[in-house]
Amino acid sequence: MSYTPEDGPVPGDRIPGPDPVAAPDGGFAPPVSDAPPTQAAMPVPPPGAPQSFAPPQSFAPPQAQQPQFQQQPQFAVQPPVPGYGPPPNGYAPPMPSGGYYGPPMPQKTNGMAVTGLVMGIISLVFFWAWFYGVLIGILAIIFSSVGISQTNRTGQAGKGMAIAGLVCSLIAVAFFIIVVATVASYLS
């Protein structure tokens, strides 16, 4: 596609005529303002001359004055509130609840109780398997009973798990007995 003047200006093209921002000598013109200037204009070096960034000689920093502080009013020292003074004889106050040893350790859970619960759940799932369901159910009853007696004797945690394992295994064995009785009555 070719460009013709009738198409109009293309972005990036220079519009003919005077540049409203450029000064006649090629530099940039200062902004036009009706307000009177407040400082003397700095001389602009000619193009190509090295630029110096030093402040003009007429520049002087404002004189720093020491701030004057007023005397603060003096207040009488009040005696400490009773009960909140320094500790007697330079000792630190006692540590609150627990001392230097920290909180007590949590109780350990009885392993037999956990084993009884796991085997009781497995026996409930596999009560229909002829050999495995009954064997796992009987082992779960044994482990849960031992877990209950150990938690009563030692005070360990896990008595609830042992009771749940015992209940699950008894239900599984009862289901197994019902299934065997039903099948035996059907076959005879």
CORJOZI-V251966 format. One record per residue. N is the residue number from 1. RES is the residue in three letters. SS is DSSP state (hx for helix, st for strand, lp for the rest). PSI is psi as a letter, one per 40 degrees, with the letter a starting at -180 (* if undefined). D_FIRST is the distance of its C-alpha to the first C-alpha in whole Angstrom. Layout:
((N & RES & SS & PSI & D_FIRST) (N & RES & SS & PSI & D_FIRST))
This chain:
((1 & MET & lp & h & 0) (2 & SER & lp & i & 4) (3 & TYR & lp & h & 7) (4 & THR & lp & i & 10) (5 & PRO & hx & d & 13) (6 & GLU & hx & d & 14) (7 & ASP & hx & d & 11) (8 & GLY & lp & i & 14) (9 & PRO & lp & i & 15) (10 & VAL & lp & i & 13) (11 & PRO & lp & h & 15) (12 & GLY & lp & e & 17) (13 & ASP & lp & i & 17) (14 & ARG & lp & h & 20) (15 & ILE & lp & h & 21) (16 & PRO & lp & i & 23) (17 & GLY & lp & i & 27) (18 & PRO & lp & i & 30) (19 & ASP & lp & h & 29) (20 & PRO & lp & e & 32) (21 & VAL & lp & d & 33) (22 & ALA & st & i & 33) (23 & ALA & lp & i & 36) (24 & PRO & lp & d & 37) (25 & ASP & lp & e & 38) (26 & GLY & lp & e & 35) (27 & GLY & lp & a & 37) (28 & PHE & st & i & 37) (29 & ALA & lp & i & 39) (30 & PRO & lp & i & 41) (31 & PRO & lp & i & 41) (32 & VAL & lp & h & 42) (33 & SER & lp & i & 45) (34 & ASP & lp & e & 48) (35 & ALA & lp & i & 51) (36 & PRO & lp & i & 53) (37 & PRO & lp & i & 52) (38 & THR & lp & d & 54) (39 & GLN & lp & i & 54) (40 & ALA & lp & i & 54) (41 & ALA & lp & i & 50) (42 & MET & lp & i & 50) (43 & PRO & lp & i & 49) (44 & VAL & lp & h & 46) (45 & PRO & lp & i & 46) (46 & PRO & lp & i & 44) (47 & PRO & lp & h & 41) (48 & GLY & lp & e & 42) (49 & ALA & lp & i & 45) (50 & PRO & lp & i & 46) (51 & GLN & lp & h & 46) (52 & SER & lp & h & 50) (53 & PHE & lp & e & 50) (54 & ALA & lp & i & 54) (55 & PRO & lp & i & 55) (56 & PRO & lp & i & 56) (57 & GLN & lp & d & 60) (58 & SER & lp & e & 60) (59 & PHE & lp & h & 59) (60 & ALA & lp & h & 62) (61 & PRO & lp & i & 62) (62 & PRO & lp & i & 64) (63 & GLN & lp & h & 68) (64 & ALA & lp & h & 69) (65 & GLN & lp & i & 72) (66 & GLN & lp & h & 74) (67 & PRO & lp & i & 74) (68 & GLN & lp & h & 77) (69 & PHE & lp & i & 78) (70 & GLN & lp & i & 81) (71 & GLN & lp & h & 84) (72 & GLN & lp & i & 83) (73 & PRO & lp & i & 87) (74 & GLN & lp & h & 89) (75 & PHE & lp & i & 90) (76 & ALA & lp & i & 93) (77 & VAL & lp & h & 92) (78 & GLN & lp & i & 93) (79 & PRO & lp & i & 95) (80 & PRO & lp & i & 93) (81 & VAL & lp & h & 93) (82 & PRO & lp & h & 96) (83 & GLY & lp & e & 95) (84 & TYR & lp & e & 92) (85 & GLY & lp & a & 93) (86 & PRO & lp & i & 93) (87 & PRO & lp & i & 95) (88 & PRO & hx & i & 98) (89 & ASN & hx & e & 99) (90 & GLY & hx & e & 96) (91 & TYR & lp & i & 95) (92 & ALA & lp & i & 92) (93 & PRO & lp & i & 92) (94 & PRO & lp & i & 92) (95 & MET & lp & i & 89) (96 & PRO & lp & h & 88) (97 & SER & lp & h & 89) (98 & GLY & lp & d & 88) (99 & GLY & lp & a & 89) (100 & TYR & lp & e & 88) (101 & TYR & lp & e & 87) (102 & GLY & lp & a & 85) (103 & PRO & lp & i & 85) (104 & PRO & lp & i & 87) (105 & MET & lp & i & 85) (106 & PRO & lp & i & 85) (107 & GLN & lp & i & 87) (108 & LYS & lp & i & 87) (109 & THR & st & h & 86) (110 & ASN & lp & h & 89) (111 & GLY & hx & d & 88) (112 & MET & hx & d & 90) (113 & ALA & hx & d & 89) (114 & VAL & hx & d & 85) (115 & THR & hx & d & 86) (116 & GLY & hx & d & 88) (117 & LEU & hx & d & 85) (118 & VAL & hx & d & 83) (119 & MET & hx & d & 85) (120 & GLY & hx & d & 86) (121 & ILE & hx & d & 82) (122 & ILE & hx & d & 82) (123 & SER & hx & d & 85) (124 & LEU & hx & d & 84) (125 & VAL & hx & d & 81) (126 & PHE & lp & f & 83) (127 & PHE & lp & d & 86) (128 & TRP & lp & e & 86) (129 & ALA & lp & h & 86) (130 & TRP & lp & d & 90) (131 & PHE & lp & d & 90) (132 & TYR & hx & d & 88) (133 & GLY & hx & d & 88) (134 & VAL & hx & d & 91) (135 & LEU & hx & d & 91) (136 & ILE & hx & d & 89) (137 & GLY & hx & d & 90) (138 & ILE & hx & d & 94) (139 & LEU & hx & d & 92) (140 & ALA & hx & d & 90) (141 & ILE & hx & d & 93) (142 & ILE & hx & d & 95) (143 & PHE & hx & d & 92) (144 & SER & hx & d & 92) (145 & SER & hx & d & 96) (146 & VAL & hx & d & 96) (147 & GLY & hx & d & 93) (148 & ILE & hx & d & 95) (149 & SER & hx & d & 98) (150 & GLN & hx & d & 96) (151 & THR & hx & d & 94) (152 & ASN & hx & d & 98) (153 & ARG & hx & d & 99) (154 & THR & hx & e & 97) (155 & GLY & lp & e & 95) (156 & GLN & lp & i & 91) (157 & ALA & st & i & 89) (158 & GLY & lp & e & 88) (159 & LYS & hx & d & 91) (160 & GLY & hx & d & 88) (161 & MET & hx & d & 86) (162 & ALA & hx & d & 90) (163 & ILE & hx & d & 91) (164 & ALA & hx & d & 87) (165 & GLY & hx & d & 88) (166 & LEU & hx & d & 91) (167 & VAL & hx & d & 90) (168 & CYS & hx & d & 87) (169 & SER & hx & d & 90) (170 & LEU & hx & d & 92) (171 & ILE & hx & d & 90) (172 & ALA & hx & d & 89) (173 & VAL & hx & d & 92) (174 & ALA & hx & d & 93) (175 & PHE & hx & d & 90) (176 & PHE & hx & d & 91) (177 & ILE & hx & d & 95) (178 & ILE & hx & d & 94) (179 & VAL & hx & d & 92) (180 & VAL & hx & d & 94) (181 & ALA & hx & d & 97) (182 & THR & hx & d & 95) (183 & VAL & hx & d & 94) (184 & ALA & hx & d & 98) (185 & SER & hx & d & 99) (186 & TYR & hx & d & 96) (187 & LEU & hx & d & 97) (188 & SER & lp & * & 101))
